[in-house]
Amino acid sequence: MADTVRYIAEEMIPELEDFEKRGYFTKAEIKQMVKKRLQFEYLLKRKIPLKADFLRYIEYEERLEALRVHRKAEKDMGSKHTLAEWAIPRRIHFIYDRALRRFKGDLDLWTRWLQHCRAASSPRQMSKVLTRALQLHPREPRLWSHAAGFEFEDHHNPAAARLLLQRGLRICPNSTHLWLENFRLELLYAHQLRTRRQVLGLQAWKPQAPNHPDPLGDAPELAAAMAEDPPEASGLHAAADTEATPSIPASAVPTQLDPMTNGHSFPISSEHTSSIDQLSSSPARTNADADPMHAGASPPEANGSAFIMGSNASPDTITLEVAAPQSSQQQPSPGDNAALQGLLEGAIARVVFRNAADAHPGRLDIRAKFLETLRPFSFPGVAQLSEEILADVAQNFAEDPQAWELRAQSAWRPIGNSLTGTEQPGHFQAAIAIYEEAVQHLGTQGMYALYTAFLQNILNASSPAAGHAGAVQAPELSQAATVADLLCSVYHQAANKGAMSEQMLLEWAALEMQQGRVEAATAATMRGCQLLPASCGLWQRRLALLAQSAAAQVARAGSKTERKLARQSLQQAAVQGVRSVPAPASAPLWLQLFPAFQALSLPCLPLADQLLAQLTGLAKGHPEGAMGEAAAAAVQAVWTQEGPEAGRQLYQRMLVLPPPGLAFFNRMIDLESAVEASCPSKAGSDRICRIFEAAVDAYGSTNVHLWIRYIAHLQQAAQGSDIMDDHGDTDGEEKNYSLLLTRHAGRGSS
């Protein structure tokens, strides 16, 4: 180990001398640098080196390189390249190489190396790294898309990018990522060709037969060549996706799987490790050189030639070929015109989608991703392509609510619209027509939920309060009431079919309230309670509206009959609600009812009797259980409304039942303590102690704070002169405290 480290240290000498000679680092800094590097080298030479050691070493070298670059710019050292310029980047690559020989399966480490290569502008090294990475991880789709992205973006070689991703999809046939990247590549390629022709002032050729909507219709040779073996999964990174990293050369992997391996792996020989720069001698590079997008290629139009798609092109090398120069009198054939027009309108991307749909017949999510990939483009042909995708969705997913949602959203924001991301007149009606057809065809709760959610979003966006970013307001939606009325009618329709969820019913009532229709909101909640009688939320909303109506009758001094009817309606609905909602879930309803009854001067004791009946069938409640809060609210309401004696009687009736919760005892202690504070007496103190005893019997084994509060009460009681006379001296009280602590310890151990 020491010999290896010493050898590495000796190899540093030339670069260290150049660092000092060029003035990048001082002698003291170089000594510190050597010391730090040797420490890292010894760590890497351990029996079991750690990945973190390699990463710390790389981070240190990257900081050194950043410091060197900063000092070079600060001192204006010129552009002369010496050993000091590339010594540190070379060492970083060397560390990565050693790390990945140890951790070959770490994809994160491979990604770090590729990112460093891109940041350091090392395309050749990126090619070598990707070659090794794909040899070890051929079934990692993102490595293939990284490779194609590097070819397309950096080398301007769409043929090589297409070839790499075709091979990647052969090895990863189930990768949706590669299908989408292939689709994106062909769209970008068509877009760049159109942009290039526009810059050159060339008009796009139009097919001779305008009656064919499909650009492939006038090019049977092209369609046959593409359908025979589709251009599988060539792809490019989207701008919002992860950073495109350089790729493996097309010749670095086999063209097909070895039949002897049963399709699960493929051999990689040493001849497949050439770099990207060696592609110039391969057939793929030859085709790429003829490609108009390849860097350095002269424009075919300038030479009087036409773009054609080779009818005998193999699936690995499907690309544009340049026809031989023609005389000025010779015109391109209709087939050539159709092929070029099809290419410029995304015909290859269309074939990619068709083959992806055939490979994944039951995947709606893939169709949705294709549409999202298509959305940023707006050149001619994009709208037709989106229509084809939506037609496929309509044909194969007629029973899926999400498919109808996808179609409606695409109608609301059409793809290929020149005003991307905006809604034009007619789009809203088109979306509504699709939603109406969907609810008529399916009529399910999920479909109605999607329909109402769409209308609710439109209503929120078109309202005057919608000032948030992204809010849209189509001209036909200037009146939000129109959308609100439509939404209410959809809610009515769904309720008639019994296709309403609790959330939809609550939103319906809230919408009616926003429109100022209180009676309609009350009717909506009543309808919801009929459809979902066990929903606590719906009963809460209904009872809140009834309480609001009764309070309004009292406030405006309505007739006695009206006030009586409003109060009776609330009482009847309250009894019906607490009987319909199961006991464990009804606690919020009880907590709402008792304060409402007190505010309207309605008798709370009959309501408390209903609570007693519900508690009878329950087991012992959790100390923090909600039913304990409900019992506490009942005692509080009866105590306040009927007096302390009525409250104590209710407490005694509840005491014989399984304890509902610790909150019930705490509330009773608070009420008795308030009475005791205003009028101290031995009877009051005894009542409080009995409540404490009942509480500790029920929950003392798990709640320490209850014992602490009990002891604090005894201490406070001992300070009063009357209590001191009854209980004796303080030594006796200390014995009582010790007894309480002993009881608590015994309960805890049991």
BELPE-V280071 format. One record per residue. N is the residue number from 1. RES is the residue in three letters. PSI is psi in whole degrees, -180 to 180 (NA if undefined). Layout:
# BELPE-V280071
n & res & psi
N & RES & PSI
N & RES & PSI
This chain:
# BELPE-V280071
n & res & psi
1 & MET & -44
2 & ALA & -37
3 & ASP & -41
4 & THR & -43
5 & VAL & -39
6 & ARG & -39
7 & TYR & -42
8 & ILE & -37
9 & ALA & -39
10 & GLU & -33
11 & GLU & -19
12 & MET & -19
13 & ILE & -50
14 & PRO & -43
15 & GLU & -35
16 & LEU & -39
17 & GLU & -39
18 & ASP & -35
19 & PHE & -45
20 & GLU & -38
21 & LYS & -41
22 & ARG & -14
23 & GLY & 18
24 & TYR & -40
25 & PHE & 151
26 & THR & 171
27 & LYS & -40
28 & ALA & -39
29 & GLU & -37
30 & ILE & -40
31 & LYS & -43
32 & GLN & -37
33 & MET & -45
34 & VAL & -43
35 & LYS & -44
36 & LYS & -41
37 & ARG & -41
38 & LEU & -36
39 & GLN & -44
40 & PHE & -41
41 & GLU & -40
42 & TYR & -36
43 & LEU & -38
44 & LEU & -18
45 & LYS & 9
46 & ARG & 166
47 & LYS & -43
48 & ILE & 85
49 & PRO & 153
50 & LEU & 150
51 & LYS & -36
52 & ALA & -32
53 & ASP & -43
54 & PHE & -43
55 & LEU & -38
56 & ARG & -38
57 & TYR & -45
58 & ILE & -43
59 & GLU & -40
60 & TYR & -44
61 & GLU & -36
62 & GLU & -38
63 & ARG & -37
64 & LEU & -44
65 & GLU & -40
66 & ALA & -39
67 & LEU & -40
68 & ARG & -44
69 & VAL & -40
70 & HIS & -43
71 & ARG & -32
72 & LYS & -43
73 & ALA & -35
74 & GLU & -38
75 & LYS & -3
76 & ASP & 63
77 & MET & 0
78 & GLY & -172
79 & SER & 16
80 & LYS & 131
81 & HIS & 120
82 & THR & -175
83 & LEU & -34
84 & ALA & -23
85 & GLU & -35
86 & TRP & 6
87 & ALA & -46
88 & ILE & -46
89 & PRO & -39
90 & ARG & -39
91 & ARG & -38
92 & ILE & -43
93 & HIS & -37
94 & PHE & -40
95 & ILE & -42
96 & TYR & -42
97 & ASP & -44
98 & ARG & -38
99 & ALA & -41
100 & LEU & -15
101 & ARG & -28
102 & ARG & -40
103 & PHE & 70
104 & LYS & -30
105 & GLY & 5
106 & ASP & 100
107 & LEU & -32
108 & ASP & -38
109 & LEU & -39
110 & TRP & -43
111 & THR & -40
112 & ARG & -43
113 & TRP & -44
114 & LEU & -41
115 & GLN & -38
116 & HIS & -41
117 & CYS & -42
118 & ARG & -41
119 & ALA & -33
120 & ALA & 4
121 & SER & 58
122 & SER & 75
123 & PRO & -38
124 & ARG & -41
125 & GLN & -37
126 & MET & -40
127 & SER & -44
128 & LYS & -41
129 & VAL & -44
130 & LEU & -35
131 & THR & -49
132 & ARG & -41
133 & ALA & -42
134 & LEU & -29
135 & GLN & -36
136 & LEU & -30
137 & HIS & 64
138 & PRO & -17
139 & ARG & 22
140 & GLU & 103
141 & PRO & -35
142 & ARG & -25
143 & LEU & -39
144 & TRP & -42
145 & SER & -32
146 & HIS & -43
147 & ALA & -45
148 & ALA & -37
149 & GLY & -40
150 & PHE & -43
151 & GLU & -43
152 & PHE & -45
153 & GLU & -40
154 & ASP & -43
155 & HIS & -7
156 & HIS & 46
157 & ASN & 82
158 & PRO & -28
159 & ALA & -45
160 & ALA & -38
161 & ALA & -43
162 & ARG & -42
163 & LEU & -44
164 & LEU & -43
165 & LEU & -26
166 & GLN & -44
167 & ARG & -36
168 & GLY & -39
169 & LEU & -28
170 & ARG & -34
171 & ILE & -31
172 & CYS & 69
173 & PRO & -20
174 & ASN & 12
175 & SER & 110
176 & THR & -29
177 & HIS & -43
178 & LEU & -37
179 & TRP & -44
180 & LEU & -39
181 & GLU & -35
182 & ASN & -46
183 & PHE & -45
184 & ARG & -39
185 & LEU & -47
186 & GLU & -35
187 & LEU & -44
188 & LEU & -38
189 & TYR & -46
190 & ALA & -41
191 & HIS & -43
192 & GLN & -38
193 & LEU & -43
194 & ARG & -42
195 & THR & -41
196 & ARG & -43
197 & ARG & -35
198 & GLN & -41
199 & VAL & -38
200 & LEU & -6
201 & GLY & 26
202 & LEU & 134
203 & GLN & 143
204 & ALA & 132
205 & TRP & 142
206 & LYS & 143
207 & PRO & 153
208 & GLN & -29
209 & ALA & 96
210 & PRO & -8
211 & ASN & -5
212 & HIS & 109
213 & PRO & -25
214 & ASP & 120
215 & PRO & -23
216 & LEU & -12
217 & GLY & -31
218 & ASP & 7
219 & ALA & 73
220 & PRO & -33
221 & GLU & -42
222 & LEU & -47
223 & ALA & -40
224 & ALA & -42
225 & ALA & -38
226 & MET & -39
227 & ALA & -26
228 & GLU & -42
229 & ASP & 96
230 & PRO & 155
231 & PRO & 85
232 & GLU & 117
233 & ALA & 52
234 & SER & 150
235 & GLY & 166
236 & LEU & 147
237 & HIS & 137
238 & ALA & 160
239 & ALA & -33
240 & ALA & -6
241 & ASP & -171
242 & THR & 157
243 & GLU & 131
244 & ALA & 133
245 & THR & 157
246 & PRO & 162
247 & SER & 171
248 & ILE & 148
249 & PRO & 153
250 & ALA & -29
251 & SER & 2
252 & ALA & -5
253 & VAL & 156
254 & PRO & 157
255 & THR & -20
256 & GLN & 166
257 & LEU & 148
258 & ASP & 123
259 & PRO & -21
260 & MET & -14
261 & THR & 6
262 & ASN & 27
263 & GLY & 14
264 & HIS & -16
265 & SER & 173
266 & PHE & 148
267 & PRO & 147
268 & ILE & 113
269 & SER & 172
270 & SER & -22
271 & GLU & -8
272 & HIS & 18
273 & THR & 20
274 & SER & 159
275 & SER & 176
276 & ILE & -33
277 & ASP & -16
278 & GLN & 1
279 & LEU & -16
280 & SER & -23
281 & SER & -1
282 & SER & 160
283 & PRO & -34
284 & ALA & -39
285 & ARG & -33
286 & THR & -45
287 & ASN & -36
288 & ALA & -35
289 & ASP & -30
290 & ALA & -12
291 & ASP & 133
292 & PRO & -19
293 & MET & -9
294 & HIS & 139
295 & ALA & 130
296 & GLY & -9
297 & ALA & 138
298 & SER & 147
299 & PRO & 127
300 & PRO & -33
301 & GLU & -34
302 & ALA & -25
303 & ASN & 7
304 & GLY & 20
305 & SER & 168
306 & ALA & 149
307 & PHE & 133
308 & ILE & 157
309 & MET & 121
310 & GLY & 126
311 & SER & -24
312 & ASN & 22
313 & ALA & 137
314 & SER & 157
315 & PRO & -20
316 & ASP & -19
317 & THR & 32
318 & ILE & 115
319 & THR & 175
320 & LEU & 138
321 & GLU & 153
322 & VAL & 124
323 & ALA & 162
324 & ALA & 148
325 & PRO & 138
326 & GLN & 159
327 & SER & 164
328 & SER & -24
329 & GLN & -23
330 & GLN & 130
331 & GLN & 150
332 & PRO & 147
333 & SER & 160
334 & PRO & -36
335 & GLY & -40
336 & ASP & -44
337 & ASN & -43
338 & ALA & -40
339 & ALA & -45
340 & LEU & -44
341 & GLN & -41
342 & GLY & -41
343 & LEU & -44
344 & LEU & -21
345 & GLU & 15
346 & GLY & 35
347 & ALA & -38
348 & ILE & -39
349 & ALA & -35
350 & ARG & -41
351 & VAL & -39
352 & VAL & -45
353 & PHE & -43
354 & ARG & -42
355 & ASN & -35
356 & ALA & -40
357 & ALA & -38
358 & ASP & -35
359 & ALA & -26
360 & HIS & 73
361 & PRO & -26
362 & GLY & 20
363 & ARG & 99
364 & LEU & -33
365 & ASP & -31
366 & ILE & -41
367 & ARG & -41
368 & ALA & -39
369 & LYS & -34
370 & PHE & -41
371 & LEU & -40
372 & GLU & -36
373 & THR & -34
374 & LEU & -22
375 & ARG & -41
376 & PRO & -13
377 & PHE & 148
378 & SER & 15
379 & PHE & 162
380 & PRO & 136
381 & GLY & -23
382 & VAL & -42
383 & ALA & -42
384 & GLN & -37
385 & LEU & -41
386 & SER & -37
387 & GLU & -37
388 & GLU & -41
389 & ILE & -43
390 & LEU & -34
391 & ALA & -38
392 & ASP & -40
393 & VAL & -44
394 & ALA & -34
395 & GLN & -39
396 & ASN & -11
397 & PHE & 45
398 & ALA & -20
399 & GLU & 8
400 & ASP & 119
401 & PRO & -34
402 & GLN & -29
403 & ALA & -43
404 & TRP & -39
405 & GLU & -42
406 & LEU & -42
407 & ARG & -42
408 & ALA & -42
409 & GLN & -35
410 & SER & -33
411 & ALA & -33
412 & TRP & -41
413 & ARG & 84
414 & PRO & 145
415 & ILE & 140
416 & GLY & 0
417 & ASN & 136
418 & SER & -30
419 & LEU & 80
420 & THR & 135
421 & GLY & 5
422 & THR & 161
423 & GLU & 132
424 & GLN & 162
425 & PRO & 135
426 & GLY & -26
427 & HIS & -40
428 & PHE & -44
429 & GLN & -36
430 & ALA & -42
431 & ALA & -41
432 & ILE & -39
433 & ALA & -40
434 & ILE & -43
435 & TYR & -41
436 & GLU & -41
437 & GLU & -37
438 & ALA & -46
439 & VAL & -28
440 & GLN & -36
441 & HIS & -43
442 & LEU & -56
443 & GLY & 23
444 & THR & 164
445 & GLN & -40
446 & GLY & -39
447 & MET & -41
448 & TYR & -35
449 & ALA & -41
450 & LEU & -41
451 & TYR & -50
452 & THR & -34
453 & ALA & -38
454 & PHE & -48
455 & LEU & -37
456 & GLN & -40
457 & ASN & -40
458 & ILE & -41
459 & LEU & -43
460 & ASN & -39
461 & ALA & -31
462 & SER & -4
463 & SER & 155
464 & PRO & -26
465 & ALA & -9
466 & ALA & 85
467 & GLY & 9
468 & HIS & 163
469 & ALA & 138
470 & GLY & -4
471 & ALA & 132
472 & VAL & 151
473 & GLN & 100
474 & ALA & 154
475 & PRO & -36
476 & GLU & -6
477 & LEU & 23
478 & SER & -26
479 & GLN & 108
480 & ALA & -24
481 & ALA & -31
482 & THR & -47
483 & VAL & -38
484 & ALA & -42
485 & ASP & -41
486 & LEU & -42
487 & LEU & -41
488 & CYS & -39
489 & SER & -36
490 & VAL & -40
491 & TYR & -43
492 & HIS & -45
493 & GLN & -43
494 & ALA & -38
495 & ALA & -38
496 & ASN & -31
497 & LYS & -2
498 & GLY & 27
499 & ALA & 49
500 & MET & 136
501 & SER & 170
502 & GLU & -42
503 & GLN & -42
504 & MET & -41
505 & LEU & -40
506 & LEU & -40
507 & GLU & -35
508 & TRP & -48
509 & ALA & -40
510 & ALA & -38
511 & LEU & -43
512 & GLU & -38
513 & MET & -39
514 & GLN & -33
515 & GLN & 1
516 & GLY & 18
517 & ARG & 85
518 & VAL & -42
519 & GLU & -39
520 & ALA & -37
521 & ALA & -41
522 & THR & -41
523 & ALA & -37
524 & ALA & -42
525 & THR & -36
526 & MET & -40
527 & ARG & -38
528 & GLY & -40
529 & CYS & -27
530 & GLN & -38
531 & LEU & -40
532 & LEU & 77
533 & PRO & -20
534 & ALA & 7
535 & SER & 113
536 & CYS & -37
537 & GLY & -41
538 & LEU & -41
539 & TRP & -38
540 & GLN & -45
541 & ARG & -42
542 & ARG & -46
543 & LEU & -33
544 & ALA & -41
545 & LEU & -40
546 & LEU & -40
547 & ALA & -38
548 & GLN & -40
549 & SER & -42
550 & ALA & -40
551 & ALA & -36
552 & ALA & -37
553 & GLN & -41
554 & VAL & -40
555 & ALA & -39
556 & ARG & 13
557 & ALA & 52
558 & GLY & 177
559 & SER & 158
560 & LYS & -37
561 & THR & -43
562 & GLU & -42
563 & ARG & -40
564 & LYS & -42
565 & LEU & -40
566 & ALA & -41
567 & ARG & -39
568 & GLN & -39
569 & SER & -42
570 & LEU & -43
571 & GLN & -44
572 & GLN & -42
573 & ALA & -36
574 & ALA & -46
575 & VAL & -42
576 & GLN & -38
577 & GLY & -47
578 & VAL & -23
579 & ARG & -25
580 & SER & -35
581 & VAL & 131
582 & PRO & 149
583 & ALA & -47
584 & PRO & -29
585 & ALA & -3
586 & SER & 0
587 & ALA & -46
588 & PRO & -32
589 & LEU & -42
590 & TRP & -42
591 & LEU & -24
592 & GLN & -35
593 & LEU & -44
594 & PHE & -47
595 & PRO & -35
596 & ALA & -42
597 & PHE & -39
598 & GLN & -41
599 & ALA & -31
600 & LEU & 8
601 & SER & 35
602 & LEU & 146
603 & PRO & 129
604 & CYS & -18
605 & LEU & -43
606 & PRO & -35
607 & LEU & -38
608 & ALA & -34
609 & ASP & -39
610 & GLN & -39
611 & LEU & -40
612 & LEU & -42
613 & ALA & -35
614 & GLN & -37
615 & LEU & -21
616 & THR & -36
617 & GLY & 8
618 & LEU & 155
619 & ALA & 180
620 & LYS & 130
621 & GLY & 158
622 & HIS & 148
623 & PRO & -37
624 & GLU & 17
625 & GLY & 152
626 & ALA & -29
627 & MET & -26
628 & GLY & -39
629 & GLU & -39
630 & ALA & -43
631 & ALA & -38
632 & ALA & -41
633 & ALA & -37
634 & ALA & -46
635 & VAL & -42
636 & GLN & -45
637 & ALA & -45
638 & VAL & -40
639 & TRP & -44
640 & THR & -39
641 & GLN & -42
642 & GLU & -15
643 & GLY & 165
644 & PRO & -39
645 & GLU & -42
646 & ALA & -38
647 & GLY & -39
648 & ARG & -37
649 & GLN & -41
650 & LEU & -38
651 & TYR & -44
652 & GLN & -36
653 & ARG & -37
654 & MET & -23
655 & LEU & -28
656 & VAL & -12
657 & LEU & 166
658 & PRO & 134
659 & PRO & 126
660 & PRO & -25
661 & GLY & 161
662 & LEU & -28
663 & ALA & -32
664 & PHE & -48
665 & PHE & -41
666 & ASN & -39
667 & ARG & -41
668 & MET & -38
669 & ILE & -41
670 & ASP & -43
671 & LEU & -45
672 & GLU & -35
673 & SER & -36
674 & ALA & -40
675 & VAL & -42
676 & GLU & -35
677 & ALA & -34
678 & SER & -29
679 & CYS & 84
680 & PRO & 141
681 & SER & 157
682 & LYS & -36
683 & ALA & -42
684 & GLY & -42
685 & SER & -38
686 & ASP & -39
687 & ARG & -43
688 & ILE & -42
689 & CYS & -38
690 & ARG & -37
691 & ILE & -42
692 & PHE & -42
693 & GLU & -43
694 & ALA & -37
695 & ALA & -45
696 & VAL & -29
697 & ASP & -35
698 & ALA & -42
699 & TYR & 10
700 & GLY & -24
701 & SER & -15
702 & THR & -10
703 & ASN & 107
704 & VAL & -36
705 & HIS & -29
706 & LEU & -42
707 & TRP & -41
708 & ILE & -41
709 & ARG & -38
710 & TYR & -46
711 & ILE & -41
712 & ALA & -37
713 & HIS & -43
714 & LEU & -39
715 & GLN & -43
716 & GLN & -38
717 & ALA & -33
718 & ALA & -19
719 & GLN & -20
720 & GLY & 144
721 & SER & -39
722 & ASP & -41
723 & ILE & -35
724 & MET & -40
725 & ASP & -37
726 & ASP & -37
727 & HIS & -5
728 & GLY & -160
729 & ASP & 177
730 & THR & -22
731 & ASP & -37
732 & GLY & -37
733 & GLU & -39
734 & GLU & -36
735 & LYS & -37
736 & ASN & -42
737 & TYR & -43
738 & SER & -38
739 & LEU & -42
740 & LEU & -44
741 & LEU & -38
742 & THR & -40
743 & ARG & -42
744 & HIS & -42
745 & ALA & -39
746 & GLY & -38
747 & ARG & -39
748 & GLY & -39
749 & SER & -29
750 & SER & NA
